[in-house]
Amino acid sequence: MAWGLIVFMLAIVGVTTMIWGVIGVIRWVTERGERRRQRLRSAVPRWSNGDIAVLMAAHNEEAVLEASLRRALAQFSPEQIHVISDGSIDGTADIARRLGVRVLELTPNRGKAGALTAGIAHFHLTDRYEFVLLLDADTHLADDYAITALRLADDDDVAAVAGRARTLHPEAAGSLFGRLLVWYRERVYTVVQYLHKYGQAAPWINAVYIVPGFASLYRSRALRQIDIDAPGLVIEDYNMTFEVHARSLGRVAFHPHAAIAYTQDPDTLVDYTRQLSRWTLGFWQTLLRHRPRPSLFWATVLLHALKLVLSSLIMLLWLPVFVVSVTCAAAVWLGLDANGWGAAVIGQLPPLLLLAGLWLPDLLITLVSSVLGRRWGMLLFAPFYPFMRIYDASRCLRSLLRALGRRRSSGSWVSPDRRPEIAAAAITQESRRVPTAVRPEA
C-alpha cells in the first residue's frame, strides 16, 4: 500500500515535472554568473523593434482586436503589423484598417495556419524582416515584450523565442465557474513554463517541444524552412516546433521573465473543452506525423508522451477506486459488511488516504505556482483543481484515440465567446518587475 501511494503521488506531481524542475534550478544557478557579467556591459540587443514583423491571423475578432492591436502599436509602427482577416464576416478588417495597420482579407476561410502562410507570402515578411512575431488577436503584449524577446534572440543559433503565456485578467471572468477555469489555466501556464520549459530551454538541453502560437518570435531564415500549413493538423504550433528540431534550424529560447504576453482564456466549459481538445489532439497528431530519431529532443518528447498516458490513466482510475472505497467504508459503518470484504478494501485503500494522496500533492503544486507567478487569487480555487485534472485526463486520452484513428482537420476556425476587456494597467506594472538579467536597457 505504501509503495502504491508513493507511485500515485508521484503521478500527481509528475516525474517529468521534478526532472525538468531540477534542470531548471541547475540552469538558474549556472546563469547567475552570466547575469553578473551582463551588469558590467551593455545589454542592448543587436536587433531593434524595427527588425520585427508582426503577423496576426484573425477570424471574427472585432470584440478583442482593437485592444490587442493598440498594445502592439505601443512597440511597433503600423507598417510592421499585418492582420490577415481570414473569412471574417464582422468588423475585423475595418478595425485593423482604422488603426492603420496592413490588412489582407482572405475568402474563403483557410484556417489559422493557412492564413499565416498567405500573409507571409503576400507581404514577403521573411524577405523584409529579420524576425516574424506570430500574435493572436486576443493577446496583449507586455510593454517590454520586444526588447526582452530580442535579448533572448541575440545568439545566432536561436531559431525561435517562445513567448511566456499569462492569462488576461482572470478576475474578470463572467462567472464563478468561469474564474475557476481561468485560474486553473493560469496554474497550468505557470507549472509548464517555470517547472518544465525553463529547464527544457537550457542551451545545453534544447528540448522545448512547443513554441506557442499566441505570441512567439521566429527568425525569418528558420521560418522559411518550416511547413506552417501542414495538411490534416488541427493546430500549427506543435508541428512548427517539431520542424525546428527535425530540420536542425537552431534552438528554442525561453525565459519566464521575457517575451511575456497575456491571452484571453476560455471561461465557459464549452470553449474550454474545444480549446483543450484542439491542443491535445494537435500534440498527438504532430507526434504521429514526425518520425522519431535518436536525439535528446525525441527522448524527452517520448518520455512526455508516456507520462501523459500513464498519468491520465491514473487520474481517471482514482475516481472509481475512491467511490468503491467510500462505498465499502459506508457499508462497514452501517453494519452491512457481513462477509468482511468492505473492511478488506478500506484496509488497503482508506478513503482519507486516497483523498490525501490526490489533494496534498496537488495543493503543493498550487502553492508553488502562486508563489512563482505572484498571483494569489489562484489559491481561492485550489480544492477544485484535482477535478479539473481528471477532466483534462479524459480529454487527453480521447484526443489520443482520435489521433490514432487518423482524425484529420480542415483547419477551419471556431471562434470562442469573447469577453469585454478591462483596463490593462496590470500588464504595464508586470513588465516593470522583469529582472534586469533579461530586460536590456533601451
C-alpha positions in Angstrom: 0.0 0.0 0.0 2.8 2.4 0.9 4.6 1.9 -2.4 1.3 2.2 -4.3 0.6 5.6 -2.6 4.1 6.8 -3.4 3.6 5.9 -7.1 0.3 7.6 -7.1 1.6 10.8 -5.5 4.5 10.9 -8.0 2.0 10.6 -10.8 0.0 13.6 -9.3 3.2 15.8 -9.0 4.7 14.4 -12.2 8.0 12.7 -12.6 8.9 14.9 -15.6 7.9 18.0 -13.6 10.5 17.0 -11.0 13.2 16.2 -13.6 12.7 19.5 -15.5 12.4 21.4 -12.2 15.8 20.1 -11.1 17.4 21.0 -14.5 15.7 24.4 -14.3 17.4 25.0 -10.9 20.8 24.0 -12.4 20.2 26.4 -15.3 19.3 29.2 -12.8 22.5 28.6 -10.8 24.7 28.5 -13.8 23.2 31.7 -15.2 23.8 33.7 -12.1 27.4 34.4 -13.1 26.3 35.4 -16.5 23.8 37.9 -15.1 26.6 39.5 -13.1 28.7 39.8 -16.2 25.8 41.4 -18.1 25.5 44.1 -15.5 29.1 45.1 -16.3 28.5 45.5 -20.1 25.8 46.9 -22.3 22.7 44.7 -22.6 21.3 46.4 -25.7 20.4 43.6 -28.2 21.9 43.7 -31.7 18.4 43.9 -33.2 15.7 46.5 -32.7 11.9 46.6 -32.8 12.1 47.7 -36.4 13.6 44.3 -37.4 10.3 42.5 -36.4 7.2 42.0 -38.5 4.0 41.3 -36.5 1.7 38.8 -38.2 -1.8 38.2 -36.8 -4.4 35.8 -38.2 -7.9 36.8 -37.2 -11.3 35.3 -37.7 -14.3 37.4 -36.5 -12.3 39.0 -33.7 -13.9 42.5 -33.6 -14.6 42.2 -29.9 -10.9 41.9 -28.9 -8.9 43.0 -31.9 -8.6 46.8 -31.2 -7.3 46.3 -27.7 -4.7 43.8 -28.9 -3.6 46.0 -31.8 -3.2 49.0 -29.6 -0.9 47.1 -27.3 1.2 46.0 -30.3 1.2 49.6 -31.7 2.9 50.7 -28.4 6.0 48.9 -29.6 5.7 48.6 -33.4 4.8 51.0 -36.2 1.6 50.4 -38.1 3.6 49.4 -41.2 5.1 46.5 -39.2 1.8 45.0 -38.2 0.0 42.7 -40.6 -3.5 41.5 -40.0 -4.9 38.6 -42.0 -8.7 38.6 -41.8 -9.5 35.0 -42.6 -13.1 34.8 -43.9 -14.3 37.3 -41.2 -17.9 38.4 -41.6 -17.7 41.1 -38.8 -15.7 44.3 -38.5 -12.3 42.7 -38.1 -10.8 44.1 -41.3 -12.4 47.5 -40.7 -10.9 47.9 -37.2 -7.4 46.9 -38.5 -7.6 49.5 -41.3 -8.9 52.2 -39.0 -5.8 51.7 -36.8 -3.5 52.0 -39.9 -2.0 48.5 -39.9 -1.6 46.4 -43.1 -4.6 44.2 -43.9 -5.1 41.2 -46.1 -8.6 39.7 -46.5 -9.0 36.0 -47.4 -12.1 34.3 -48.8 -13.0 31.6 -48.1 -11.8 30.8 -44.6 -8.4 29.0 -44.7 -7.8 28.4 -41.0 -5.1 30.0 -38.9 -2.1 28.1 -40.5 -3.3 28.8 -44.0 -3.8 32.5 -43.1 -0.3 32.8 -41.6 1.2 31.2 -44.7 -0.8 33.5 -47.0 0.2 36.6 -45.0 4.0 35.7 -45.0 3.9 35.2 -48.8 1.7 38.2 -49.6 3.7 40.7 -47.6 7.1 39.0 -48.2 7.8 39.1 -44.5 10.7 36.7 -44.3 12.5 38.6 -47.0 11.9 42.1 -45.4 12.4 41.4 -41.7 14.9 39.5 -39.6 12.1 38.2 -37.3 8.4 37.5 -37.5 6.2 37.7 -34.4 3.2 35.5 -34.6 0.5 37.1 -32.5 -3.1 36.0 -31.7 -5.9 38.5 -31.9 -6.9 38.1 -28.3 -3.3 38.6 -26.9 -1.9 41.7 -25.2 1.9 42.1 -25.4 3.7 43.2 -22.2 5.3 46.7 -22.6 8.8 45.2 -22.9 7.9 42.1 -25.0 10.0 43.1 -28.0 13.2 44.1 -26.2 13.3 41.1 -23.9 12.5 38.7 -26.8 15.3 40.3 -28.9 17.7 39.9 -25.9 16.9 36.1 -26.0 17.4 36.1 -29.8 20.8 37.7 -29.7 22.6 34.4 -30.3 22.7 33.4 -34.0 21.8 29.8 -33.2 18.3 30.9 -31.8 15.6 29.9 -34.3 12.6 30.9 -32.2 11.8 32.6 -28.9 8.9 31.0 -27.1 6.5 33.6 -25.6 5.7 33.4 -21.9 1.9 33.0 -21.6 -0.1 34.6 -18.8 -3.9 34.6 -18.6 -5.5 38.0 -19.1 -7.5 39.3 -16.2 -8.6 36.1 -14.5 -10.6 38.1 -12.0 -12.8 39.4 -14.9 -14.2 36.0 -16.0 -18.0 36.2 -16.2 -19.0 33.6 -13.5 -17.6 31.8 -10.5 -17.1 28.7 -12.6 -15.5 30.8 -15.3 -13.0 32.2 -12.8 -12.2 28.6 -11.8 -11.4 27.7 -15.4 -9.3 30.8 -16.0 -7.3 30.5 -12.7 -6.7 26.8 -13.4 -5.4 27.7 -16.8 -3.0 30.2 -15.2 -1.8 27.5 -12.9 -1.1 25.2 -15.9 0.8 28.0 -17.6 2.9 28.6 -14.5 3.7 24.9 -14.0 4.6 24.3 -17.7 6.7 27.4 -18.1 8.6 27.5 -14.8 8.8 23.8 -14.0 9.1 22.4 -17.5 10.0 24.8 -20.3 12.6 26.8 -18.3 14.7 23.6 -17.9 13.9 22.4 -21.5 15.2 25.7 -22.9 18.6 25.5 -21.3 21.1 25.9 -24.2 22.8 22.6 -23.3 19.4 20.8 -23.4 17.3 22.5 -26.2 14.3 20.2 -25.8 11.4 22.7 -25.9 8.6 20.9 -27.8 6.0 23.8 -28.1 6.6 27.3 -29.2 3.1 28.6 -28.6 1.5 30.4 -31.5 -0.2 33.1 -29.4 2.9 35.4 -29.2 6.2 33.9 -30.2 9.1 35.2 -32.3 10.6 33.3 -35.2 13.8 34.1 -37.1 13.0 34.5 -40.7 15.6 32.2 -42.0 14.2 29.4 -39.9 10.5 30.3 -40.7 11.2 30.0 -44.5 12.0 26.3 -44.0 9.0 25.4 -41.8 5.9 23.9 -43.2 3.4 26.0 -41.4 0.3 24.8 -43.1 0.9 21.0 -42.8 -2.2 19.2 -44.0 -4.6 17.5 -41.6 -3.3 19.1 -38.3 -5.8 20.9 -36.0 -3.1 23.4 -34.8 0.2 24.5 -36.2 2.5 25.4 -33.3 3.4 21.9 -32.2 4.3 21.0 -35.8 6.3 24.2 -36.3 8.4 23.5 -33.2 9.0 19.8 -34.1 10.2 21.0 -37.5 12.7 23.4 -35.9 14.3 20.3 -34.3 13.8 17.9 -37.2 15.5 20.3 -39.7 18.2 21.4 -37.2 17.2 25.0 -37.7 18.5 26.2 -34.3 17.5 26.2 -30.7 14.4 27.5 -29.0 15.0 30.2 -26.4 12.7 30.8 -23.4 12.8 32.6 -20.1 9.8 33.1 -17.8 10.7 36.8 -17.4 11.0 37.6 -21.1 8.7 37.8 -24.1 5.6 38.0 -21.8 2.1 38.2 -23.3 -1.4 38.0 -21.9 -4.0 35.9 -23.6 -7.8 35.6 -23.0 -8.5 32.1 -21.9 -12.0 30.4 -22.1 -14.4 31.0 -19.2 -17.1 28.5 -20.3 -16.8 24.8 -20.3 -17.8 24.5 -23.9 -15.0 26.8 -25.1 -12.5 25.4 -22.6 -13.2 21.8 -23.9 -12.8 22.9 -27.5 -9.5 24.6 -26.8 -8.2 21.7 -24.7 -9.2 19.2 -27.3 -7.5 21.1 -30.0 -4.3 21.4 -28.0 -4.1 17.7 -27.0 -5.2 16.5 -30.5 -2.6 18.8 -32.1 0.1 17.3 -29.9 -0.8 13.7 -30.7 -1.2 14.4 -34.4 2.2 16.1 -34.6 3.8 13.2 -32.7 2.4 10.7 -35.2 3.4 12.9 -38.2 7.1 13.0 -37.4 9.4 10.1 -37.4 11.4 9.7 -34.1 15.1 9.8 -34.4 18.0 9.3 -31.9 18.2 12.6 -30.2 17.7 14.2 -26.7 14.7 16.1 -28.0 12.9 12.9 -29.1 13.9 11.1 -25.9 12.2 13.8 -23.9 9.2 14.1 -26.1 8.6 10.3 -25.9 9.0 10.4 -22.2 6.5 13.3 -22.0 4.0 11.3 -24.2 4.4 8.2 -21.9 3.9 10.4 -18.8 0.7 11.9 -20.4 -0.8 8.5 -21.0 0.1 6.9 -17.6 -0.8 10.0 -15.5 -4.1 10.3 -17.4 -5.0 6.7 -16.7 -4.1 7.0 -13.1 -6.2 10.2 -12.7 -9.2 8.5 -14.3 -8.8 5.4 -12.2 -8.7 7.4 -9.0 -12.4 8.3 -9.2 -13.9 4.8 -9.4 -11.4 3.5 -6.8 -12.4 6.3 -4.4 -16.1 5.6 -5.0 -15.6 1.9 -4.2 -13.6 2.8 -1.1 -16.2 5.2 0.2 -19.0 2.7 -0.5 -17.1 0.0 1.4 -16.5 2.4 4.3 -20.2 3.2 4.4 -21.1 -0.5 4.4 -18.8 -1.1 7.3 -20.1 1.8 9.3 -23.8 0.7 8.7 -23.0 -2.8 9.7 -23.7 -4.2 6.2 -20.3 -5.8 5.7 -21.2 -9.3 6.7 -18.5 -11.1 4.7 -15.8 -8.6 5.6 -15.0 -7.6 2.0 -15.6 -3.9 2.7 -13.2 -3.9 5.7 -10.6 -5.6 3.5 -10.9 -2.9 0.8 -10.7 0.0 3.1 -7.8 -1.6 4.9 -5.9 -1.4 1.6 -7.5 1.7 0.2 -8.7 4.0 3.0 -10.8 6.9 1.7 -9.0 9.6 3.6 -5.6 8.3 2.4 -6.9 8.3 -1.2 -8.1 11.9 -0.7 -4.8 13.0 0.8 -2.8 11.3 -2.0 -4.7 13.3 -4.5 -5.2 16.7 -2.8 -2.0 17.2 -0.9 0.4 16.9 -3.9 -1.9 19.0 -6.0 -2.1 21.7 -3.3 1.7 21.8 -3.2 1.6 22.4 -7.0 -0.9 25.3 -6.5 1.2 26.8 -3.7 4.4 26.7 -5.8 2.6 28.1 -8.8 1.0 31.0 -6.9 4.4 32.0 -5.5 6.2 31.7 -8.8 3.5 33.6 -10.7 2.7 36.0 -7.9 -1.0 35.5 -8.4 -2.6 34.7 -5.1 -6.1 34.5 -6.5 -5.1 31.1 -7.8 -5.4 29.8 -4.2 -9.1 30.5 -4.0 -10.0 27.6 -6.2 -7.3 25.1 -5.0 -9.7 22.5 -3.7 -11.3 22.1 -7.2 -8.2 21.8 -9.4 -7.9 18.0 -9.0 -11.3 17.7 -10.6 -10.1 19.8 -13.5 -7.1 17.5 -13.8 -9.4 14.4 -14.0 -11.4 16.2 -16.7 -8.2 17.1 -18.6 -7.0 13.5 -18.4 -10.2 12.3 -20.1 -9.8 14.8 -22.9 -6.2 13.9 -23.4 -6.9 10.2 -23.8 -9.9 10.9 -26.0 -7.7 13.0 -28.3 -5.1 10.2 -28.4 -7.7 7.8 -29.7 -8.9 10.4 -32.3 -5.3 10.8 -33.4 -4.7 7.1 -33.7 -7.8 6.9 -35.8 -6.1 9.4 -38.1 -8.7 12.1 -37.4 -7.7 14.9 -39.7 -8.7 18.6 -39.5 -9.7 21.0 -42.2 -8.1 23.8 -40.1 -11.4 25.9 -40.1 -11.9 28.3 -37.3 -14.4 28.1 -34.4 -14.2 31.4 -32.6 -14.8 31.2 -28.8 -17.0 33.7 -27.0 -15.0 36.8 -26.1 -15.5 38.9 -23.0 -15.0 42.6 -22.9 -11.6 43.8 -21.9 -10.9 45.9 -18.9 -8.0 48.3 -18.3 -4.6 46.7 -18.9 -2.7 48.7 -16.2 -1.7 45.4 -14.6 0.3 44.4 -17.7 2.4 47.6 -17.6 3.0 47.0 -13.9 4.0 43.4 -14.5 6.5 44.5 -17.2 8.3 46.8 -14.8 9.0 43.9 -12.5 11.1 42.0 -15.1 14.6 41.3 -13.8 17.5 43.2 -15.4 19.0 39.9 -16.3 16.6 39.5 -19.2 15.4 43.1 -19.6 18.0 45.0 -21.6 18.5 48.7 -21.4 16.7 50.7 -24.1 
